[in-house]
Each structure stands twice: as C-alpha cells, then as structure tokens.
C-alpha cells in the first residue's frame, strides 16, 4: 500500500532524492495533468522527470506507466514513436478510465545499464508513494513500452528485488515502496541480447556523424565481459525466476531492427514458466509498425489488455 509519510522538501543539504508533486493543471474535460515531476535525483545526473495524466473519475483508478523508445540513446517521455500520434495514445488510455504516467530515464551515454531499469523502478515507486494524491490505486499499476521502452517494461515486470537483488532494483528516488507491476505490454522490445551482439548495427546515416551502437552503448564497459552483461540485461534471464504478471507482446513481423523472433523467445520462456502471455504479430510491419495500417487497432488492443488487468 502507499506510504503516508510526507515527501522530502527541496531544502537543506544534501538535496532530497525526489520532490513532492506540484499541484496539477486541470483541463476543460476535467483531466488533471501533473507535469514535470522530479521522481529521482542523483548527484552528477539531470533530474529524472515524469508526467501524470488522470482522467476525471470517482475513486482510485489503475495506471499505465509509458516508457519511450529510442535505442536507449534518445527519446522523450512526451512523444510516442512517429507512427503513433500522441493524441491517439493518450486518448486511448484516458478514455479507458486509466491514468497515464510518462517517464524519462537516463540514456545509455549518460549511464549504462542498469541505470535505465533503476529509473523505471524509481518512477513506479514514486507513483505508489503519491498514489493517493494522484487518485491512483497503488495495487493496479501496469507497464507499457516500445522498443527500448518495451525492453524496460518487460524487465520491470520480471525483475524483483526479493529474487534479483538491489543491484537491479536500484536505490534512486523513493526507497521504500514496491516496484512491481500488474501487467506488461511490450512493443517490439529486445528480450535476449546476446544473439544480437554479432548482428549488424543500424545502417549509417548518409553524410551524418556515426551513430553509437545501441547495444554496446547500453551494456557499456570493455568487450570482455559483454556477454555476461548482455545476459543480465535480458528479460528472458528472469522469466520463471518469480511469479510474473500477464504479458502482451506486440511485434511487426517484418521488423528489421529488432527481429520478430525476439518476442517469440520471450513468449516461449514465459509460457514454460506458466506466465500468461499473448503474442500479437503485426503482419507486414517493420520497426515502430512502419508500413502497417493497423496502428489504431494495435493501440486499442493494448489498452484493452491493460484495462482488463488493471480494473478492480
């Protein structure tokens, strides 16, 4: 359950690890927007921010934590991929009677893995700490991410402090809340990194600067030991280690960035462990569902999955 302890104030020294939510802005439809909340602060890094959008409704509601993609190198909590209009994503979640929490996290050139997972878990703990203020039921929080964010959503659903330890849980932000989630939607995220280490990286941009290798940058460090770091950063490693929430894996059949087989591997591992898992193949779709007219249907199916599992 959510804690009743007050959040630290931004006074004194050292700086507090997170800040209490500022009052929301309420739009004409009664939706409350808590924008730019500092859910974690760590010396030497920019503050990590999240936005909370809460539809007008009576009583506490379920919440969806949205985790953006961008190869762990870029991206922004405010913007879905270009194939998914922000109005479509936000409107579908809020229209289903769910709150939407959009989180930023440290990019891999700021800090390698597991900093990104630490941030996602810190965001979930922050939402639980302040659930009463937001109007969110702390027992009904789900994770939904795309590409790099799908990878992090899967890890948020599978990695637990009581089985996998503090090294992956992290100590940023709110320290004393649970970071578990009740359902996971993973759009075309990597699930088993080691086989991808030998595959070609993204094609160069003509006339542009060289783009960092996303996986090598995420894992960091020297090449020696990279395979072990890849194992630690792979969701399949944790499938079956502890009871897991239901998963919906959505992936373009023709994805040339993250192969469709990545979702198949995770689905097989989850099924062997007795976890409820559904794979939704998007026929003819490349990464971020390029080339598909099914995006509105995929968004609707994803939100319906979350609504069913996050409704009391």
Secondary structure as UniProt FT lines:
FT   STRAND          25..26
FT   TURN            28..29
FT   STRAND          32..40
FT   TURN            43..44
FT   STRAND          48..54
FT   STRAND          61..67
FT   TURN            71..73
FT   TURN            77..78
FT   TURN            82..83
FT   HELIX           86..95
FT   TURN            96..97
FT   STRAND          99..103
FT   TURN            108..110
FT   TURN            113..114
FT   HELIX           115..129
FT   HELIX           131..134
FT   STRAND          136..146
FT   HELIX           148..158
FT   HELIX           161..164
FT   HELIX           166..169
FT   STRAND          183..187
FT   HELIX           194..198
FT   TURN            206..207
FT   HELIX           214..219
FT   TURN            224..225
FT   HELIX           226..232
FT   HELIX           235..238
FT   TURN            240..241
FT   STRAND          246..252
FT   TURN            253..254
FT   HELIX           261..272
FT   TURN            273..274
FT   STRAND          277..282
FT   TURN            283..284
FT   HELIX           287..289
FT   TURN            290..291
FT   HELIX           295..310
//
